[in-house]
C-alpha cells in the first residue's frame, strides 16, 4: 500500500496527493482538498512500518511536507475568508495533525524543522480563527459572511477536536474557549438514538437513521472520549453500529452521487468510517478489544483491490490515494495505541 501511495505522487513540483471529489473551484481541485489529501497520505507514510529502510517514501514525504507548508501562501488558504461553501478547513485540520505527528515521531527533515514548527502554529491559529461564531465548531458548508451564525458539522468538528488535542498534547497552546465550544456542540449534536446529526444540533435537525451516521458517530465518540466527556457504552455502541450496518455503507462504495437516500450515505464516508472504527476499538477494554479489532479489520480487507493493493471508495481513480491512506491508518491503529500506552 505504501509503495502504491509513493507511486501516486503528482503535482507541478510533485509532493501532492490531492483528494478528488465532485467539488471544483474554477474547474480545479480546490487547494483545501490538495492540502487535505496530501496531509492524510503523509500521515499514513509516517505511521506505516519500514520508514528507516524506505528512502523513496522518506523523500516523497519530504516533498509532501514542503507542499503543505508552502500552501499557506495560497489565497484560498487564508483564514480571513467570507464563509460559504469552502473546504480550506479540511486542509487546516489534517495538516495540523500530520505536522504534530511528524514532530512527535522525530521524522521531520532537519532543513524543514523550523518551517514545520511555524506551520503547525499557523494551521492551529487558522483553525481557531475560522470557528463558527456563537455556535462553535466548524463546517465546510456554512452561511456566507465571516460573522454569520451557521450550523456546525459534527464529523468535521470532531476531526478538528482530535487535531487540537494532538496539538495540546504536543505542548502547543490552544484556545480553551474555542475547544470548549466545540465539545459542547458535539454533545448537543447527539440524538437519542446515539447517532450524530450531520450538521447543527439534534434539537435543530431530524436524525436521518443510524446506518448513515456510523462514521460520524465513531469520530465524535472518539473526540469526546479523548476530551474526557466520553461514555464507554456509547463508544462500544458506535462500533457495533458500524459492524451491523456495514452493508449499507458498502452499497454506496465507489458509486456516483453523494448523499443518496434512504440514509444519505456518501461514498467518501466508507474508509473514513473504517479508520475511526479501528481507532475506536483501541479505546475499548481488554475484554472487548481483540474480537472487535478482528471484525473491523476483516471488513476492511474485504474491499481491498487485490490487483494493485489499494482501497478506493470513489469513482475517481485518483482518490485511491485517500482510501489507501485511510486504510493504512486503520490497520496501524493497534500499533499506535500500544505506543501511546507505553
C-alpha positions as a Markdown table, in Angstrom:
| # | Residue | x | y | z |
|---|---|---|---|---|
| 1 | Unk | 0.0 | 0.0 | 0.0 |
| 2 | Unk | 2.8 | 2.4 | 0.9 |
| 3 | Unk | 4.6 | 1.7 | -2.4 |
| 4 | Unk | 1.4 | 2.5 | -4.3 |
| 5 | Unk | 1.0 | 5.8 | -2.3 |
| 6 | Unk | 4.5 | 6.8 | -3.3 |
| 7 | Unk | 3.8 | 5.9 | -6.9 |
| 8 | Unk | 0.6 | 8.1 | -6.9 |
| 9 | Unk | 2.6 | 11.3 | -6.1 |
| 10 | Unk | 1.7 | 14.1 | -8.5 |
| 11 | Unk | 1.7 | 17.9 | -8.9 |
| 12 | Unk | 3.7 | 20.5 | -10.8 |
| 13 | Unk | 6.6 | 20.1 | -8.4 |
| 14 | Unk | 5.5 | 16.7 | -7.1 |
| 15 | Unk | 4.7 | 16.2 | -3.4 |
| 16 | Unk | 0.9 | 16.2 | -3.9 |
| 17 | Unk | -1.8 | 13.6 | -3.3 |
| 18 | Unk | -4.9 | 15.7 | -3.9 |
| 19 | Unk | -8.2 | 14.3 | -2.7 |
| 20 | Unk | -10.7 | 14.2 | -5.6 |
| 21 | Unk | -14.4 | 14.8 | -5.2 |
| 22 | Unk | -17.1 | 16.4 | -7.3 |
| 23 | Unk | -16.4 | 19.9 | -5.9 |
| 24 | Unk | -14.3 | 22.2 | -8.0 |
| 25 | Unk | -13.1 | 25.8 | -7.8 |
| 26 | Unk | -12.7 | 27.3 | -11.3 |
| 27 | Unk | -12.8 | 23.7 | -12.6 |
| 28 | Unk | -9.8 | 22.7 | -10.5 |
| 29 | Unk | -9.5 | 20.6 | -7.4 |
| 30 | Unk | -9.5 | 23.2 | -4.6 |
| 31 | Unk | -6.4 | 23.8 | -2.5 |
| 32 | Unk | -8.1 | 22.6 | 0.7 |
| 33 | Unk | -8.5 | 19.2 | -0.9 |
| 34 | Unk | -5.0 | 19.2 | -2.2 |
| 35 | Unk | -3.6 | 20.0 | 1.2 |
| 36 | Unk | -6.0 | 17.7 | 3.0 |
| 37 | Unk | -5.3 | 14.7 | 0.8 |
| 38 | Unk | -1.6 | 15.3 | 0.9 |
| 39 | Unk | -1.6 | 15.5 | 4.7 |
| 40 | Unk | -3.6 | 12.3 | 5.1 |
| 41 | Unk | -1.2 | 10.4 | 2.8 |
| 42 | Unk | 1.8 | 11.9 | 4.5 |
| 43 | Unk | 0.3 | 10.8 | 7.8 |
| 44 | Unk | -0.1 | 7.2 | 6.5 |
| 45 | Unk | 3.5 | 7.2 | 5.4 |
| 46 | Unk | 4.6 | 8.2 | 8.9 |
| 47 | Unk | 2.6 | 5.5 | 10.6 |
| 48 | Unk | 3.5 | 2.6 | 8.3 |
| 49 | Unk | 6.4 | 0.3 | 9.3 |
| 50 | Unk | 9.7 | 0.3 | 7.4 |
| 51 | Unk | 10.4 | 4.0 | 7.5 |
| 52 | Unk | 14.1 | 3.8 | 8.0 |
| 53 | Unk | 14.6 | 1.3 | 5.2 |
| 54 | Unk | 12.4 | 3.2 | 2.7 |
| 55 | Unk | 14.3 | 6.0 | 1.1 |
| 56 | Unk | 11.7 | 6.6 | -1.7 |
| 57 | Unk | 9.0 | 7.1 | 1.0 |
| 58 | Unk | 11.1 | 9.4 | 3.1 |
| 59 | Unk | 11.9 | 11.6 | 0.0 |
| 60 | Unk | 8.2 | 11.6 | -1.1 |
| 61 | Unk | 7.2 | 12.6 | 2.4 |
| 62 | Unk | 9.6 | 15.5 | 2.5 |
| 63 | Unk | 8.2 | 16.8 | -0.8 |
| 64 | Unk | 4.7 | 16.5 | 0.6 |
| 65 | Unk | 5.7 | 18.3 | 3.8 |
| 66 | Unk | 7.1 | 21.2 | 1.7 |
| 67 | Unk | 3.9 | 21.4 | -0.3 |
| 68 | Unk | 1.8 | 21.6 | 2.9 |
| 69 | Unk | 4.0 | 24.3 | 4.3 |
| 70 | Unk | 4.1 | 26.3 | 1.1 |
| 71 | Unk | 0.3 | 26.1 | 0.6 |
| 72 | Unk | -0.2 | 28.6 | 3.5 |
| 73 | Unk | 0.6 | 31.3 | 0.9 |
| 74 | Unk | -2.2 | 30.3 | -1.4 |
| 75 | Unk | -5.0 | 32.9 | -1.4 |
| 76 | Unk | -7.7 | 30.3 | -0.8 |
| 77 | Unk | -5.9 | 29.0 | 2.3 |
| 78 | Unk | -6.2 | 32.4 | 4.0 |
| 79 | Unk | -8.3 | 32.1 | 7.2 |
| 80 | Unk | -9.7 | 35.6 | 6.7 |
| 81 | Unk | -12.4 | 34.5 | 4.3 |
| 82 | Unk | -16.1 | 35.1 | 3.9 |
| 83 | Unk | -17.7 | 31.7 | 4.7 |
| 84 | Unk | -19.9 | 29.9 | 2.3 |
| 85 | Unk | -19.1 | 26.5 | 0.8 |
| 86 | Unk | -15.3 | 26.2 | 1.2 |
| 87 | Unk | -13.0 | 23.3 | 2.0 |
| 88 | Unk | -9.9 | 25.1 | 3.3 |
| 89 | Unk | -10.8 | 23.9 | 6.8 |
| 90 | Unk | -10.1 | 20.3 | 5.9 |
| 91 | Unk | -6.6 | 21.4 | 4.9 |
| 92 | Unk | -6.1 | 23.2 | 8.3 |
| 93 | Unk | -7.2 | 20.2 | 10.3 |
| 94 | Unk | -5.4 | 17.4 | 8.5 |
| 95 | Unk | -2.2 | 19.5 | 8.1 |
| 96 | Unk | -2.0 | 20.3 | 11.8 |
| 97 | Unk | -2.5 | 16.6 | 12.8 |
| 98 | Unk | 0.2 | 15.5 | 10.4 |
| 99 | Unk | 2.7 | 18.1 | 11.3 |
| 100 | Unk | 2.4 | 17.4 | 15.0 |
| 101 | Unk | 2.7 | 13.7 | 14.4 |
| 102 | Unk | 5.8 | 14.2 | 12.3 |
| 103 | Unk | 7.4 | 16.1 | 15.1 |
| 104 | Unk | 6.4 | 13.6 | 17.7 |
| 105 | Unk | 8.0 | 10.7 | 15.7 |
| 106 | Unk | 11.2 | 12.8 | 15.0 |
| 107 | Unk | 10.8 | 12.4 | 11.3 |
| 108 | Unk | 11.0 | 16.0 | 10.1 |
| 109 | Unk | 14.0 | 16.6 | 7.8 |
| 110 | Unk | 16.5 | 19.0 | 9.5 |
| 111 | Unk | 16.1 | 21.7 | 6.9 |
| 112 | Unk | 12.3 | 21.8 | 7.5 |
| 113 | Unk | 12.3 | 21.7 | 11.3 |
| 114 | Unk | 11.7 | 25.4 | 11.8 |
| 115 | Unk | 9.2 | 25.5 | 9.0 |
| 116 | Unk | 7.2 | 22.7 | 10.5 |
| 117 | Unk | 7.1 | 24.3 | 13.9 |
| 118 | Unk | 5.9 | 27.6 | 12.3 |
| 119 | Unk | 3.5 | 25.7 | 10.0 |
| 120 | Unk | 1.9 | 23.8 | 12.9 |
| 121 | Unk | 1.3 | 27.1 | 14.7 |
| 122 | Unk | -0.1 | 28.7 | 11.6 |
| 123 | Unk | -2.6 | 25.9 | 11.0 |
| 124 | Unk | -3.6 | 25.9 | 14.6 |
| 125 | Unk | -4.4 | 29.6 | 14.5 |
| 126 | Unk | -6.2 | 29.2 | 11.2 |
| 127 | Unk | -8.5 | 26.6 | 12.8 |
| 128 | Unk | -9.2 | 28.9 | 15.8 |
| 129 | Unk | -9.8 | 31.9 | 13.5 |
| 130 | Unk | -12.4 | 30.0 | 11.4 |
| 131 | Unk | -14.6 | 28.8 | 14.3 |
| 132 | Unk | -18.3 | 29.4 | 13.6 |
| 133 | Unk | -19.4 | 32.4 | 15.6 |
| 134 | Unk | -21.6 | 31.7 | 18.6 |
| 135 | Unk | -22.3 | 28.1 | 17.6 |
| 136 | Unk | -18.7 | 26.9 | 17.9 |
| 137 | Unk | -17.3 | 24.1 | 15.8 |
| 138 | Unk | -16.6 | 24.1 | 12.1 |
| 139 | Unk | -18.3 | 23.3 | 8.8 |
| 140 | Unk | -17.2 | 23.3 | 5.2 |
| 141 | Unk | -20.7 | 24.4 | 4.2 |
| 142 | Unk | -21.7 | 27.5 | 6.1 |
| 143 | Unk | -23.6 | 30.7 | 5.6 |
| 144 | Unk | -21.8 | 33.4 | 3.8 |
| 145 | Unk | -20.3 | 36.1 | 6.0 |
| 146 | Unk | -17.5 | 35.9 | 8.4 |
| 147 | Unk | -19.8 | 36.8 | 11.3 |
| 148 | Unk | -22.8 | 34.7 | 10.2 |
| 149 | Unk | -24.0 | 32.1 | 12.7 |
| 150 | Unk | -24.3 | 28.7 | 11.0 |
| 151 | Unk | -24.8 | 25.0 | 11.9 |
| 152 | Unk | -21.5 | 23.3 | 12.6 |
| 153 | Unk | -20.8 | 19.9 | 11.1 |
| 154 | Unk | -20.4 | 17.0 | 13.6 |
| 155 | Unk | -17.8 | 15.0 | 11.7 |
| 156 | Unk | -15.7 | 18.0 | 10.7 |
| 157 | Unk | -15.8 | 19.4 | 14.3 |
| 158 | Unk | -14.9 | 16.0 | 15.8 |
| 159 | Unk | -11.9 | 15.6 | 13.4 |
| 160 | Unk | -10.8 | 19.1 | 14.3 |
| 161 | Unk | -11.1 | 18.5 | 18.0 |
| 162 | Unk | -8.8 | 15.5 | 17.6 |
| 163 | Unk | -6.2 | 17.7 | 15.9 |
| 164 | Unk | -6.5 | 20.3 | 18.6 |
| 165 | Unk | -6.0 | 17.6 | 21.3 |
| 166 | Unk | -2.9 | 16.3 | 19.4 |
| 167 | Unk | -1.5 | 19.8 | 19.3 |
| 168 | Unk | -2.3 | 20.3 | 23.0 |
| 169 | Unk | -0.6 | 17.1 | 24.0 |
| 170 | Unk | 2.4 | 18.2 | 22.0 |
| 171 | Unk | 2.8 | 21.2 | 24.2 |
| 172 | Unk | 1.1 | 23.8 | 21.9 |
| 173 | Unk | -1.2 | 26.4 | 23.4 |
| 174 | Unk | -4.8 | 26.0 | 22.2 |
| 175 | Unk | -7.7 | 28.4 | 22.8 |
| 176 | Unk | -9.6 | 26.6 | 25.5 |
| 177 | Unk | -12.7 | 28.6 | 24.9 |
| 178 | Unk | -12.8 | 27.6 | 21.2 |
| 179 | Unk | -12.2 | 24.0 | 22.3 |
| 180 | Unk | -14.9 | 24.1 | 24.9 |
| 181 | Unk | -17.5 | 25.4 | 22.4 |
| 182 | Unk | -16.6 | 22.6 | 20.0 |
| 183 | Unk | -17.1 | 20.0 | 22.7 |
| 184 | Unk | -20.4 | 21.5 | 23.8 |
| 185 | Unk | -21.6 | 21.4 | 20.2 |
| 186 | Unk | -20.7 | 17.7 | 19.7 |
| 187 | Unk | -22.6 | 16.8 | 22.8 |
| 188 | Unk | -25.6 | 18.8 | 21.5 |
| 189 | Unk | -25.5 | 17.1 | 18.1 |
| 190 | Unk | -26.1 | 13.6 | 19.5 |
| 191 | Unk | -29.6 | 12.3 | 19.1 |
| 192 | Unk | -31.4 | 9.9 | 21.5 |
| 193 | Unk | -30.6 | 7.0 | 19.0 |
| 194 | Unk | -26.9 | 7.5 | 19.6 |
| 195 | Unk | -26.3 | 8.9 | 16.1 |
| 196 | Unk | -24.9 | 12.4 | 15.5 |
| 197 | Unk | -26.8 | 14.6 | 13.1 |
| 198 | Unk | -24.9 | 15.7 | 10.0 |
| 199 | Unk | -24.9 | 19.4 | 10.9 |
| 200 | Unk | -26.5 | 21.5 | 13.6 |
| 201 | Unk | -27.8 | 20.2 | 16.9 |
| 202 | Unk | -30.1 | 17.2 | 17.5 |
| 203 | Unk | -32.8 | 19.7 | 18.6 |
| 204 | Unk | -32.4 | 21.5 | 15.2 |
| 205 | Unk | -32.1 | 18.6 | 12.8 |
| 206 | Unk | -34.1 | 15.4 | 12.4 |
| 207 | Unk | -31.8 | 12.3 | 12.7 |
| 208 | Unk | -31.6 | 10.5 | 9.4 |
| 209 | Unk | -31.1 | 7.0 | 10.6 |
| 210 | Unk | -28.1 | 5.2 | 12.2 |
| 211 | Unk | -26.9 | 3.3 | 9.1 |
| 212 | Unk | -26.0 | 6.7 | 7.5 |
| 213 | Unk | -24.3 | 8.1 | 10.6 |
| 214 | Unk | -21.9 | 5.4 | 11.7 |
| 215 | Unk | -18.8 | 7.3 | 10.5 |
| 216 | Unk | -19.6 | 10.5 | 12.4 |
| 217 | Unk | -20.8 | 8.5 | 15.4 |
| 218 | Unk | -17.3 | 6.9 | 15.6 |
| 219 | Unk | -15.2 | 10.0 | 15.2 |
| 220 | Unk | -17.5 | 12.0 | 17.5 |
| 221 | Unk | -17.3 | 9.4 | 20.3 |
| 222 | Unk | -13.5 | 9.2 | 20.0 |
| 223 | Unk | -13.3 | 13.0 | 20.2 |
| 224 | Unk | -15.5 | 13.1 | 23.3 |
| 225 | Unk | -13.6 | 10.2 | 24.9 |
| 226 | Unk | -10.3 | 11.9 | 24.4 |
| 227 | Unk | -11.7 | 15.1 | 25.8 |
| 228 | Unk | -12.8 | 13.4 | 29.0 |
| 229 | Unk | -16.5 | 13.6 | 28.0 |
| 230 | Unk | -16.9 | 10.1 | 26.6 |
| 231 | Unk | -19.1 | 7.1 | 27.6 |
| 232 | Unk | -17.9 | 3.5 | 27.2 |
| 233 | Unk | -21.3 | 2.2 | 26.3 |
| 234 | Unk | -21.8 | 4.8 | 23.6 |
| 235 | Unk | -18.3 | 4.1 | 22.2 |
| 236 | Unk | -19.0 | 0.4 | 22.0 |
| 237 | Unk | -22.4 | 1.1 | 20.5 |
| 238 | Unk | -20.9 | 3.1 | 17.7 |
| 239 | Unk | -18.5 | 0.3 | 16.8 |
| 240 | Unk | -21.4 | -2.2 | 16.9 |
| 241 | Unk | -23.5 | 0.0 | 14.7 |
| 242 | Unk | -20.7 | 0.3 | 12.2 |
| 243 | Unk | -20.3 | -3.5 | 12.0 |
| 244 | Unk | -24.1 | -4.1 | 12.0 |
| 245 | Unk | -24.8 | -1.6 | 9.2 |
| 246 | Unk | -21.6 | -2.1 | 7.2 |
| 247 | Unk | -23.7 | -3.4 | 4.2 |
| 248 | Unk | -25.4 | -0.1 | 3.9 |
| 249 | Unk | -22.1 | 1.7 | 3.7 |
| 250 | Unk | -20.9 | -0.9 | 1.2 |
| 251 | Unk | -23.8 | -0.3 | -1.1 |
| 252 | Unk | -22.5 | 3.3 | -1.7 |
| 253 | Unk | -18.8 | 2.4 | -2.1 |
| 254 | Unk | -17.4 | 3.5 | -5.5 |
| 255 | Unk | -20.8 | 4.7 | -6.7 |
| 256 | Unk | -21.7 | 8.0 | -8.3 |
| 257 | Unk | -23.5 | 10.8 | -6.4 |
| 258 | Unk | -23.1 | 11.9 | -2.8 |
| 259 | Unk | -25.8 | 11.9 | -0.1 |
| 260 | Unk | -28.2 | 9.3 | -1.7 |
| 261 | Unk | -31.4 | 8.1 | 0.1 |
| 262 | Unk | -32.5 | 6.4 | 2.2 |
| 263 | Unk | -29.8 | 7.2 | 4.6 |
| 264 | Unk | -27.8 | 9.9 | 2.9 |
| 265 | Unk | -24.6 | 7.9 | 2.8 |
| 266 | Unk | -21.9 | 9.4 | 0.6 |
| 267 | Unk | -19.2 | 7.1 | -0.8 |
| 268 | Unk | -16.4 | 9.1 | 0.9 |
| 269 | Unk | -17.6 | 8.1 | 4.3 |
| 270 | Unk | -16.6 | 4.5 | 3.7 |
| 271 | Unk | -12.9 | 4.4 | 4.5 |
| 272 | Unk | -13.5 | 7.4 | 6.8 |
| 273 | Unk | -15.7 | 5.1 | 8.9 |
| 274 | Unk | -13.2 | 2.2 | 8.8 |
| 275 | Unk | -10.4 | 4.4 | 10.1 |
| 276 | Unk | -12.3 | 5.7 | 13.0 |
| 277 | Unk | -13.9 | 2.3 | 13.8 |
| 278 | Unk | -10.3 | 0.9 | 14.1 |
| 279 | Unk | -9.3 | 3.8 | 16.3 |
| 280 | Unk | -12.4 | 3.5 | 18.5 |
| 281 | Unk | -11.7 | -0.2 | 19.0 |
| 282 | Unk | -8.4 | 0.6 | 20.7 |
| 283 | Unk | -10.3 | 2.6 | 23.3 |
| 284 | Unk | -12.3 | -0.4 | 24.4 |
| 285 | Unk | -11.5 | -2.6 | 27.4 |
| 286 | Unk | -9.1 | -5.5 | 27.1 |
| 287 | Unk | -12.0 | -8.0 | 27.2 |
| 288 | Unk | -13.7 | -6.5 | 24.1 |
| 289 | Unk | -10.8 | -5.2 | 22.0 |
| 290 | Unk | -9.4 | -8.4 | 20.3 |
| 291 | Unk | -12.8 | -9.6 | 18.9 |
| 292 | Unk | -13.9 | -6.1 | 17.7 |
| 293 | Unk | -10.5 | -5.4 | 16.2 |
| 294 | Unk | -10.7 | -8.6 | 14.1 |
| 295 | Unk | -14.2 | -7.8 | 13.0 |
| 296 | Unk | -13.3 | -4.2 | 11.8 |
| 297 | Unk | -10.1 | -5.2 | 10.1 |
| 298 | Unk | -11.7 | -8.2 | 8.3 |
| 299 | Unk | -14.3 | -5.8 | 6.8 |
| 300 | Unk | -11.6 | -3.5 | 5.6 |
| 301 | Unk | -9.7 | -6.4 | 3.9 |
| 302 | Unk | -12.8 | -7.4 | 2.1 |
| 303 | Unk | -12.7 | -4.3 | -0.1 |
| 304 | Unk | -9.0 | -4.2 | -1.0 |
| 305 | Unk | -8.2 | -4.1 | -4.7 |
| 306 | Unk | -6.3 | -7.4 | -5.0 |
| 307 | Unk | -4.7 | -6.3 | -8.3 |
| 308 | Unk | -2.7 | -3.3 | -7.0 |
| 309 | Unk | -3.2 | -3.4 | -3.2 |
| 310 | Unk | -5.1 | -0.2 | -2.9 |
| 311 | Unk | -8.5 | 0.9 | -1.4 |
| 312 | Unk | -10.8 | 3.3 | -3.2 |
| 313 | Unk | -14.3 | 4.4 | -2.2 |
| 314 | Unk | -14.9 | 6.9 | -5.1 |
| 315 | Unk | -15.5 | 6.6 | -8.8 |
| 316 | Unk | -12.3 | 8.6 | -9.4 |
| 317 | Unk | -9.1 | 6.7 | -9.9 |
| 318 | Unk | -7.1 | 9.4 | -8.1 |
| 319 | Unk | -9.0 | 9.1 | -4.9 |
| 320 | Unk | -7.3 | 5.7 | -4.3 |
| 321 | Unk | -4.7 | 7.8 | -2.5 |
| 322 | Unk | -7.2 | 8.8 | 0.1 |
| 323 | Unk | -8.8 | 5.4 | 0.5 |
| 324 | Unk | -5.5 | 3.7 | 0.8 |
| 325 | Unk | -4.1 | 6.2 | 3.3 |
| 326 | Unk | -7.2 | 5.9 | 5.5 |
| 327 | Unk | -6.9 | 2.1 | 5.3 |
| 328 | Unk | -3.3 | 2.2 | 6.3 |
| 329 | Unk | -4.2 | 4.4 | 9.3 |
| 330 | Unk | -6.9 | 1.9 | 10.3 |
| 331 | Unk | -4.5 | -1.1 | 10.0 |
| 332 | Unk | -1.9 | 0.7 | 12.1 |
| 333 | Unk | -4.3 | 1.8 | 14.9 |
| 334 | Unk | -3.3 | -1.0 | 17.3 |
| 335 | Unk | 0.4 | -0.2 | 17.0 |
| 336 | Unk | -0.2 | 3.5 | 17.7 |
| 337 | Unk | -2.4 | 2.6 | 20.6 |
| 338 | Unk | 0.3 | 0.4 | 22.0 |
| 339 | Unk | 2.9 | 3.1 | 21.6 |
| 340 | Unk | 0.7 | 5.6 | 23.5 |
| 341 | Unk | 0.2 | 3.1 | 26.3 |
| 342 | Unk | 4.0 | 2.9 | 26.7 |
